[in-house]
Amino acid sequence: MPLELQDADPTSDFPALARALFESYEEPWQSFFHAYFPIHGAGEEAREAAIREAATRLEDWHTHDLTMRWQKIVDTETGNIATGALWNIYPENPFAETQELPATWFPDDGSRRFAEQLVELHGQPRARVGQRPHVYLFILFTHPRYRRRGLGQQIMEWGMKKADEMGVEFFLDATPMGRSLYERNGFVLIEENVILPKTDSPDDAWREIEAKVGSSTHYLMWRPAGGYKEGETIKPWEEK
Ligand SMILES: CC(C)(COP(=O)(O)OP(=O)(O)OC[C@H]1O[C@@H](n2cnc3c(N)ncnc32)[C@H](O)[C@@H]1OP(=O)(O)O)[C@@H](O)C(=O)NCCC(=O)NCCS
């Protein structure tokens, strides 16, 4: 089947991207996904509502954040989205100003506090070491039907070329499932990030989401422009 890398069309692609995103993170189930894209309630209609909310939110993020660029790899025979990638292309240091992402996808109770802390903890390692222009791979997924055919690799090649053309570093927060793809491309592990939001005063909503999401591990990985060279590359954040 012919598979083609294209820029996503923001006027029409978000519903299909959101559906493919859900199906990718459901197989295998990765619990931290629920903190970003929750299903409120049980049953098929609740899941459908969650996918619709995700599509609206992805579109909203895209409209308001000019650094975002969505790509897709399409099965041109069926029109199915096989792979999706969301980039942040930062020509300036993104951490020059404080970033806040209120987790409005949860009601204003302990579940929102939990998700906001998780998002903040997720971003902290990069905020410490990535205070320069860079390329960030925010989301990458390949639908289970299309895995292990080199589609993730195709996205990585696009990103490495883009970062090299801009002369900037490339960061990502890998899931355990994605890590080997990045290692094969010469990415260096900067920090293992075990995320478990904490509070002294959990309400029922906090306890419920904590039981669902639990702790999750991400790996901050990095590639300097031109690729990492052992014994030569200096990590900019370690320079005196
Ligand atoms: C991680 C993920 C994006 C990889 O996507 P993918 O399109 O399958 O990636 P690739 O095909 O390029 O590489 C995956 C593996 O398939 C192997 N592969 C590639 N082409 C192959 C082929 N023709 N035959 C057999 N294996 C192949 C690669 O060597 C790689 O092996 P590895 O796991 O030992 O490193 C995908 O598994 C996924 O969506 N997971 C769920 C969401 C997630 O965790 N995303 C990562 C966020 S950081």
The ligand as a MOL file (V3000), in Angstrom:
LIG
                    3D

  0  0  0     0  0            999 V3000
M  V30 BEGIN CTAB
M  V30 COUNTS 48 50 0 0 0
M  V30 BEGIN ATOM
M  V30 1 C 6.7430 4.2200 18.8660 0
M  V30 2 C 5.9860 4.1880 17.5490 0
M  V30 3 C 5.6240 5.6180 17.1530 0
M  V30 4 C 6.9050 3.5830 16.4680 0
M  V30 5 O 6.2670 3.7170 15.2050 0
M  V30 6 P 6.6140 2.7660 13.9500 0
M  V30 7 O 6.0170 3.4170 12.7400 0
M  V30 8 O 6.2560 1.3720 14.2490 0
M  V30 9 O 8.2170 2.9410 13.8890 0
M  V30 10 P 9.2600 2.1890 12.9300 0
M  V30 11 O 8.5770 1.1920 12.0760 0
M  V30 12 O 10.0720 3.2460 12.2480 0
M  V30 13 O 10.2060 1.4900 13.9960 0
M  V30 14 C 9.6690 0.6330 14.9840 0
M  V30 15 C 10.4010 -0.7100 15.0000 0
M  V30 16 O 10.0840 -1.4350 13.8150 0
M  V30 17 C 11.2890 -1.8930 13.2230 0
M  V30 18 N 11.0420 -1.9560 11.7750 0
M  V30 19 C 11.0430 -0.9320 10.8910 0
M  V30 20 N 10.7760 -1.3940 9.6690 0
M  V30 21 C 10.5850 -2.7250 9.7870 0
M  V30 22 C 10.2470 -3.7470 8.8980 0
M  V30 23 N 10.0790 -3.4830 7.5940 0
M  V30 24 N 10.1090 -4.9970 9.3760 0
M  V30 25 C 10.2720 -5.2730 10.6930 0
M  V30 26 N 10.5910 -4.3310 11.6060 0
M  V30 27 C 10.7420 -3.0790 11.1550 0
M  V30 28 C 12.3030 -0.8770 13.6070 0
M  V30 29 O 13.6100 -1.3890 13.5310 0
M  V30 30 C 11.9020 -0.5840 15.0230 0
M  V30 31 O 12.3970 -1.6040 15.8660 0
M  V30 32 P 12.7460 -1.3420 17.3960 0
M  V30 33 O 11.4380 -1.2280 18.1050 0
M  V30 34 O 13.5200 -2.5340 17.7960 0
M  V30 35 O 13.5380 -0.0720 17.4430 0
M  V30 36 C 4.7050 3.3060 17.6490 0
M  V30 37 O 5.0410 2.0620 18.2000 0
M  V30 38 C 3.5790 3.9240 18.4850 0
M  V30 39 O 2.7730 4.6990 17.9850 0
M  V30 40 N 3.4890 3.5760 19.7920 0
M  V30 41 C 2.4020 4.0890 20.6450 0
M  V30 42 C 2.5170 5.5740 20.9070 0
M  V30 43 C 3.8960 5.9660 21.4430 0
M  V30 44 O 4.3620 5.4200 22.4510 0
M  V30 45 N 4.5640 6.9000 20.7560 0
M  V30 46 C 5.9150 7.3180 21.0560 0
M  V30 47 C 5.8930 8.6240 21.6970 0
M  V30 48 S 7.5530 9.1150 22.1340 0
M  V30 END ATOM
M  V30 BEGIN BOND
M  V30 1 1 1 2
M  V30 2 1 2 3
M  V30 3 1 2 4
M  V30 4 1 2 36
M  V30 5 1 4 5
M  V30 6 1 5 6
M  V30 7 2 6 7
M  V30 8 1 6 8
M  V30 9 1 6 9
M  V30 10 1 9 10
M  V30 11 2 10 11
M  V30 12 1 10 12
M  V30 13 1 10 13
M  V30 14 1 13 14
M  V30 15 1 14 15
M  V30 16 1 15 16
M  V30 17 1 15 30
M  V30 18 1 16 17
M  V30 19 1 17 18
M  V30 20 1 17 28
M  V30 21 1 18 19
M  V30 22 1 18 27
M  V30 23 2 19 20
M  V30 24 1 20 21
M  V30 25 1 21 22
M  V30 26 2 21 27
M  V30 27 1 22 23
M  V30 28 2 22 24
M  V30 29 1 24 25
M  V30 30 2 25 26
M  V30 31 1 26 27
M  V30 32 1 28 29
M  V30 33 1 28 30
M  V30 34 1 30 31
M  V30 35 1 31 32
M  V30 36 2 32 33
M  V30 37 1 32 34
M  V30 38 1 32 35
M  V30 39 1 36 37
M  V30 40 1 36 38
M  V30 41 2 38 39
M  V30 42 1 38 40
M  V30 43 1 40 41
M  V30 44 1 41 42
M  V30 45 1 42 43
M  V30 46 2 43 44
M  V30 47 1 43 45
M  V30 48 1 45 46
M  V30 49 1 46 47
M  V30 50 1 47 48
M  V30 END BOND
M  V30 END CTAB
M  END
